[in-house]
């Protein structure tokens, strides 16, 4: 017997930029309302992460591991520019139409450069 997940669907665009001129988009992805960026990233990628009292920390996406000074950061498109995610991926609840980019980037200077 097949289990059916029920709920209201929203559509988001999720990008993964590996920092080596490779960017993959998973556009028009249907997700359940109430899902976090972490939930969707875990569902759509090979995700390695650590859970602590501060929330989830992404260690690697699709085998690309954090290695100082490069780390996975997430950005959201506000319609005019990329804005650095202000909370952990497990604390950001996706909204219909969101465009999110995971960006593997040099964070030795702060704030890091926009995608």
C-alpha angles and dihedrals in degrees: 000000000000119000115227121209112216130196143093115306127218128185125236137171116228122191130188118201112190094196092243099089091277115121123170123193127204096192127184092017113173114223133169117264109257095036118133128226087253092054093052095042090051090049096048104036143039094261128186115190145158125227118213138159086277095055134256122343116197111227099176143352120209091346097309104125130201110260118173124290091018120075138159111261127175126225133188126212110230094190094268108039145359115272121198112244109260098202137035117283090249090057098049113090110204120240128208109276097016117155110204128180126197104208124193101210150153108269097177088114122047130255093030119230118274118253 
